[in-house]
């Protein structure tokens, strides 16, 4: 009991007057789920805090420092809503240091990134259309990429399981992040002939198609296809092997090029489709102070960005947002924008009366072995967000249980379906949920449940049981225990 309640003096979870009772035991269903999966109660931290109505707050292992996995994105996105504003946008711009006459640009074309987390193919295409509409057809100079917006931290590459480092969820942030640096490979067997297409089609990505065509049959959910990238001085060759039945197709996403190669290749590919040309080479550099603006594009509002981050747990976009917070509040003493973001988030929490001595933020996405928080600290932040002017935007950014995002397949045919906005978190030895849910009376609760264990088998079912137990709870019916 002392371990459960330790830290009440410094913890900032302020219970409403009608919820000053504390339950220091897990719901019976959760205890049984832990026992069934042979996990001890000390592996699970739980805080359930009533936000309106009656009920006893549940605090179990609430002050244990744990790895929250992707639930850390809630800290980053809520901080961004208040520190940047819900209508914050990022800017991407084309400049030139040359002259334009009769469609010919005599000079270099500069593409300056502003850290946009969602500069996708469609947005870049529209930006290039604007460039074309402004009279540019031929560029006689170089394509110069300005990636100076962020001061990047020197962080080790995340390698949780020793798997393929080309997986898109591992893409690192960049001032000029284009299309999340993703390549989509689509393999089809049309009438006995196998074809492979890659989108976007980049000169530095070549296909070596070795897929065996099979007769028509029922298409499997996961076709027998394997993608082996081989890098060389000219780019990368993707050797595709396996088998594919007639009438079937398969697709995968890979991140194979570095940020400059991907950005430059995509610009050139789309510009060529629009009838333009660039005769010079590609290089990284800064926009000259006397350069002239040719075209610019704005990102969607922050409200839309955080929806993508939280609904689908997008690590790269979360890291972009974290660095954007740092860049917007950078001070001369900050070594990089990650350090600046950590500082400003701590100051922001302190301004709300939230002391978070256990909070450790490395990249703001939860894709980290270093990041830490306690369930009490996370719940205190959720409680503050509930009172925020931007509560609606924040809550609606989270997956809706049994309906969308990373919760779309969970808790179907339970009372929780449609009644909880929950952010999930998953690492090799972490399973977590955090967000808002309702009890049997329709009252709202802040809920945090984080399980850390080397073998978290069955953890998703255990965390789901936390929400199921809460959904069946009658307000005010618990027995208070201190």
C-alpha positions in Angstrom: 0.0 0.0 0.0 2.8 2.5 0.8 4.3 1.8 -2.6 1.1 2.5 -4.3 0.4 5.8 -2.5 4.0 6.9 -2.4 4.6 10.3 -4.0 1.2 11.8 -3.2 3.0 14.8 -1.9 4.6 15.6 -5.2 2.2 14.0 -7.7 -0.1 16.4 -9.4 -3.1 14.2 -10.0 -5.8 16.4 -8.4 -8.9 14.5 -7.5 -12.2 16.3 -7.8 -14.0 16.9 -4.6 -16.5 14.2 -5.4 -13.7 11.7 -6.1 -11.3 12.0 -3.2 -11.6 8.3 -2.4 -8.8 6.0 -3.7 -9.1 2.4 -4.6 -5.7 0.7 -4.4 -6.7 -2.6 -5.9 -7.2 -3.8 -9.4 -10.7 -4.8 -10.6 -11.3 -8.5 -10.2 -11.4 -9.1 -13.9 -8.0 -7.5 -14.4 -6.5 -9.5 -11.6 -7.9 -12.7 -13.1 -6.5 -11.8 -16.6 -3.1 -11.2 -15.1 -3.2 -14.5 -13.3 -4.4 -16.3 -16.5 -1.4 -15.0 -18.4 1.0 -15.7 -15.6 1.9 -12.1 -15.1 2.4 -10.5 -11.6 0.4 -7.5 -10.4 3.7 -5.6 -10.2 4.0 -5.6 -14.0 0.9 -3.4 -14.5 0.4 0.3 -13.6 -3.2 1.5 -13.6 -4.8 4.9 -12.9 -8.5 5.4 -13.5 -9.6 8.9 -12.5 -13.3 10.1 -12.6 -13.6 13.4 -14.5 -17.3 13.9 -13.8 -19.8 12.1 -11.7 -18.9 9.9 -8.7 -16.5 7.2 -8.3 -13.3 6.2 -6.5 -10.1 6.8 -8.3 -8.0 3.7 -8.9 -4.2 4.0 -8.4 -2.1 0.8 -8.6 1.6 1.1 -9.1 0.9 4.7 -10.1 4.3 6.1 -9.3 6.4 3.4 -11.0 8.6 4.8 -13.8 7.6 2.8 -16.9 8.2 2.8 -20.6 4.9 4.1 -22.1 5.6 3.1 -25.7 3.4 5.1 -28.1 1.1 6.5 -25.4 3.9 9.1 -25.1 2.4 10.6 -28.3 -0.4 12.0 -26.1 2.1 14.2 -24.2 3.6 15.5 -27.5 0.3 16.1 -29.3 -1.4 17.8 -26.3 1.6 20.0 -25.7 1.6 21.0 -29.4 -2.1 21.9 -29.3 -1.5 24.4 -26.5 2.1 25.6 -27.4 1.7 25.8 -31.2 -2.1 26.2 -31.4 -4.7 24.0 -33.1 -4.5 26.0 -36.4 -0.7 25.9 -36.6 0.6 25.1 -40.1 4.0 24.2 -41.7 5.3 25.9 -44.8 7.2 24.4 -47.8 8.6 26.8 -50.3 10.3 27.1 -53.7 12.9 29.9 -54.3 15.3 30.8 -57.0 18.5 32.9 -57.2 18.1 33.3 -61.0 15.9 34.9 -63.6 12.8 33.6 -65.3 12.0 34.3 -69.0 9.8 32.5 -71.5 9.4 29.5 -69.1 13.2 29.1 -68.6 14.7 29.6 -65.2 18.3 30.6 -65.5 19.5 29.7 -62.0 19.0 27.2 -59.2 15.7 26.0 -57.9 15.6 25.8 -54.1 13.2 23.6 -52.1 13.0 24.7 -48.5 11.4 22.4 -46.0 9.7 23.7 -42.9 9.3 20.4 -41.1 5.8 19.6 -42.5 4.8 16.2 -41.1 2.4 15.6 -44.0 4.0 16.8 -47.2 2.6 13.9 -49.2 2.6 13.2 -52.9 -0.7 15.1 -53.5 0.5 18.2 -51.7 3.9 18.2 -53.4 2.2 17.7 -56.8 -0.1 20.8 -56.2 3.0 22.8 -55.1 4.7 21.9 -58.4 1.6 22.8 -60.3 1.8 26.2 -58.7 5.4 26.5 -59.8 4.3 25.5 -63.3 1.4 28.0 -63.2 3.9 30.8 -62.3 5.7 30.2 -65.6 8.5 27.8 -64.8 9.0 25.0 -67.3 12.8 24.5 -67.6 15.3 24.9 -64.8 18.8 25.4 -66.1 20.5 25.2 -62.6 20.5 22.7 -59.8 17.8 21.4 -57.5 18.9 22.5 -54.1 17.3 21.0 -51.0 17.3 23.3 -47.9 17.0 21.0 -44.8 18.1 23.5 -42.2 14.8 24.1 -40.4 15.5 21.6 -37.6 18.6 21.2 -35.5 18.6 17.5 -35.4 19.7 15.5 -32.3 22.3 12.8 -32.7 20.2 9.8 -31.6 20.9 6.1 -32.1 18.8 4.2 -34.6 15.9 2.4 -32.9 16.4 -1.4 -33.2 13.8 -3.1 -30.9 14.0 -6.6 -32.5 16.9 -6.6 -34.9 14.5 -6.5 -37.8 14.5 -4.8 -41.2 15.6 -1.2 -40.8 13.8 -0.3 -44.1 10.4 -0.5 -42.4 8.5 2.7 -42.8 7.6 3.1 -39.1 11.4 3.6 -38.4 11.8 6.6 -40.8 13.5 9.4 -38.9 12.3 13.0 -39.0 13.7 15.6 -41.4 13.2 19.3 -42.2 12.2 18.2 -45.7 10.2 15.1 -45.1 8.5 14.0 -48.3 5.7 11.4 -48.3 7.1 9.9 -45.1 9.9 8.6 -47.4 7.8 5.6 -48.3 8.0 3.6 -51.5 4.9 1.4 -52.3 5.6 -1.7 -54.3 2.6 -3.3 -56.0 3.0 -6.8 -57.5 0.3 -8.2 -59.8 -0.2 -11.4 -61.8 -2.4 -10.4 -64.8 -3.1 -13.4 -67.0 0.0 -15.3 -66.1 2.4 -12.3 -66.3 3.8 -10.8 -63.1 4.4 -7.0 -63.1 5.9 -4.8 -60.4 5.2 -1.1 -60.0 6.8 1.3 -57.5 5.2 4.5 -56.4 6.7 7.1 -56.7 8.7 5.9 -59.7 12.3 7.1 -58.9 15.3 6.8 -61.1 17.4 5.6 -58.1 15.1 2.6 -57.4 15.3 -0.3 -59.8 13.3 -3.5 -59.8 14.6 -7.0 -60.4 11.4 -9.1 -60.8 12.0 -12.8 -60.1 8.4 -13.7 -59.0 7.1 -17.0 -60.3 3.7 -16.9 -61.9 1.2 -19.6 -60.8 -2.2 -20.6 -62.2 -5.3 -19.0 -60.9 -6.3 -19.9 -57.4 -7.8 -18.4 -54.3 -5.7 -15.4 -53.4 -4.0 -15.6 -50.0 -4.2 -12.8 -47.5 -0.5 -12.6 -47.4 1.1 -13.5 -50.8 4.4 -15.4 -50.8 6.5 -12.4 -51.9 9.9 -11.3 -50.6 11.7 -7.9 -51.2 15.5 -7.8 -50.9 17.0 -4.3 -51.4 20.6 -4.1 -52.6 22.2 -0.7 -52.4 25.0 0.5 -54.8 26.5 3.8 -56.0 23.6 4.3 -58.4 20.8 3.8 -55.8 19.1 0.6 -54.8 17.9 -2.5 -56.7 15.0 -4.4 -55.1 15.1 -8.1 -55.9 11.5 -9.5 -55.6 11.1 -13.2 -55.3 8.3 -15.6 -54.4 5.1 -16.9 -56.1 1.9 -15.2 -57.1 -1.3 -16.8 -58.5 -3.0 -15.3 -61.6 -5.5 -12.7 -60.7 -3.8 -11.9 -57.4 -1.7 -9.0 -56.2 0.4 -8.0 -53.2 1.9 -4.8 -51.9 4.3 -3.6 -49.4 5.9 -0.3 -48.2 9.7 0.2 -47.8 11.9 3.2 -46.9 15.1 2.6 -49.0 16.6 6.0 -49.8 17.9 8.7 -47.6 15.9 11.9 -47.2 17.7 14.0 -49.9 17.7 11.2 -52.5 14.0 10.5 -51.9 12.9 14.2 -51.9 14.9 15.1 -55.0 13.8 12.0 -56.9 10.2 12.6 -56.1 10.4 16.3 -57.2 12.1 15.3 -60.5 9.5 12.5 -61.1 6.5 14.7 -60.6 8.1 17.7 -62.4 8.7 15.5 -65.4 5.1 14.4 -65.4 4.1 18.0 -65.5 6.2 18.6 -68.6 9.1 20.3 -66.8 12.9 19.6 -66.7 15.8 20.3 -64.4 19.2 20.2 -66.2 21.4 20.6 -63.2 22.2 18.2 -60.4 20.8 17.6 -56.9 22.5 18.9 -53.8 21.8 20.1 -50.2 22.3 23.7 -49.4 20.7 26.9 -47.9 18.4 29.4 -49.6 20.4 32.6 -50.3 19.1 35.6 -48.4 18.3 37.4 -51.6 16.5 34.5 -53.3 13.1 35.1 -54.7 10.0 33.1 -53.6 8.3 31.3 -56.5 5.7 29.2 -54.8 4.7 27.9 -51.4 2.4 25.3 -49.8 0.9 25.1 -46.3 0.3 21.9 -44.4 -3.1 20.9 -42.9 -3.9 22.4 -39.5 -2.3 20.9 -36.5 -5.7 19.4 -35.5 -5.6 17.2 -38.6 -1.9 16.3 -38.0 -2.4 15.1 -34.5 -5.4 13.0 -35.6 -3.1 11.1 -38.0 -0.4 10.8 -35.3 -2.7 9.4 -32.6 -5.3 7.4 -34.6 -2.6 5.5 -36.5 0.3 5.9 -34.1 2.6 7.5 -36.7 6.1 7.6 -35.3 7.7 9.8 -37.9 5.0 12.4 -37.8 5.2 12.5 -34.0 8.9 13.0 -34.1 8.4 15.8 -36.7 6.0 17.4 -34.3 8.3 17.1 -31.3 11.2 18.8 -33.2 8.7 21.4 -34.4 8.0 22.3 -30.8 11.7 22.6 -30.2 12.3 24.7 -33.3 9.5 27.1 -32.4 10.8 27.6 -28.8 14.6 27.2 -29.4 16.9 29.2 -27.1 20.6 29.9 -27.6 21.5 27.4 -24.9 19.7 24.5 -26.5 22.0 21.9 -28.2 19.3 20.8 -30.6 15.5 20.9 -31.1 14.9 17.7 -29.1 16.5 19.4 -26.1 14.5 22.5 -26.7 11.3 20.5 -27.0 12.0 18.6 -23.7 12.6 21.9 -21.9 9.5 23.7 -23.2 7.3 20.7 -22.4 8.5 20.5 -18.9 8.0 24.3 -18.4 4.5 24.0 -19.9 3.6 21.1 -17.6 4.9 23.0 -14.6 2.8 26.0 -15.6 -0.2 23.7 -15.2 0.9 22.6 -11.7 2.0 19.2 -13.1 5.2 18.0 -11.6 6.5 15.1 -13.7 9.9 14.1 -12.2 9.9 10.8 -13.9 9.1 12.1 -17.4 11.9 11.3 -19.9 11.3 12.3 -23.5 13.8 11.3 -26.2 11.9 11.8 -29.4 8.3 12.3 -28.3 6.9 9.3 -30.2 7.4 6.5 -27.7 9.6 4.6 -30.2 12.4 4.6 -27.7 14.0 2.6 -25.0 14.8 5.8 -23.0 11.4 7.4 -22.6 9.7 7.1 -19.3 6.6 8.3 -17.4 4.4 7.1 -14.5 0.8 6.3 -14.8 0.0 9.1 -12.4 1.9 11.7 -14.5 0.1 10.5 -17.6 -3.3 10.7 -15.9 -2.6 14.2 -14.5 -1.9 15.3 -18.1 -5.1 13.7 -19.3 -7.0 15.4 -16.5 -5.5 18.8 -17.5 -6.4 18.1 -21.2 -10.0 17.4 -20.2 -10.2 21.0 -18.9 -8.4 22.5 -21.9 -10.1 24.7 -24.5 -8.8 22.2 -27.0 -10.2 19.1 -25.3 -12.5 18.2 -28.2 -9.7 18.3 -30.7 -7.4 16.3 -28.4 -9.9 13.6 -27.5 -11.2 13.2 -31.1 -7.6 12.6 -32.3 -7.5 9.3 -30.4 -8.7 5.9 -31.8 -12.4 5.1 -31.0 -12.7 1.7 -29.4 -13.8 -1.0 -31.9 -14.2 1.6 -34.7 -11.0 3.1 -36.0 -7.3 3.6 -35.8 -5.3 1.1 -33.8 -8.4 0.2 -31.7 -10.6 -0.7 -34.6 -10.4 -4.5 -34.0 -10.4 -4.4 -30.2 -13.4 -4.5 -27.8 -16.0 -5.3 -30.4 -19.3 -6.4 -29.0 -18.5 -5.0 -25.6 -20.0 -2.0 -23.8 -16.7 -0.2 -24.5 -17.3 -0.1 -28.2 -17.8 3.5 -29.3 -17.5 4.7 -25.7 -13.7 5.2 -25.4 -11.1 7.2 -27.1 -7.9 5.3 -26.4 -4.3 5.7 -27.6 -2.4 2.4 -27.7 1.3 1.7 -27.2 3.3 -1.4 -28.2 7.0 -2.3 -28.0 8.7 -5.6 -27.6 8.2 -5.6 -23.9 5.5 -2.9 -23.5 1.8 -2.8 -23.9 -0.1 0.3 -23.0 -3.4 2.2 -23.3 -4.2 5.8 -22.3 -7.2 8.0 -22.9 -10.8 8.5 -21.9 -13.6 6.1 -21.3 -17.1 6.0 -19.8 -18.7 4.0 -17.0 -22.2 2.5 -16.8 -23.7 5.8 -15.9 -22.1 7.6 -18.9 -19.6 9.5 -16.8 -16.1 10.1 -18.2 -12.9 8.8 -16.8 -9.2 9.3 -17.6 -7.6 5.9 -17.9 -4.0 4.8 -18.0 -2.8 1.2 -18.0 0.8 0.4 -18.8 2.3 -3.1 -18.7 6.1 -3.6 -18.8 7.4 -7.2 -18.9 9.9 -9.1 -21.1 7.2 -11.5 -22.2 3.9 -9.5 -22.3 1.8 -12.3 -23.6 -1.9 -11.7 -23.4 -1.3 -8.1 -22.4 -3.8 -6.6 -24.9 -6.5 -8.7 -23.3 -5.5 -7.5 -19.8 -5.6 -3.9 -20.9 -8.9 -4.4 -22.6 -10.2 -5.9 -19.3 -9.3 -2.6 -17.6 -11.7 -0.8 -19.9 -14.4 -3.5 -19.7 -14.3 -3.4 -15.9 -14.6 0.4 -15.9 -17.5 0.3 -18.4 -19.6 -1.9 -16.1 -18.8 0.2 -13.0 -21.7 1.9 -11.3 -20.6 5.4 -10.2 -20.0 5.7 -6.4 -20.4 2.0 -5.8 -16.7 1.2 -5.0 -15.5 0.8 -1.5 -12.8 3.3 -0.7 -9.4 2.0 0.4 -6.5 4.0 1.6 
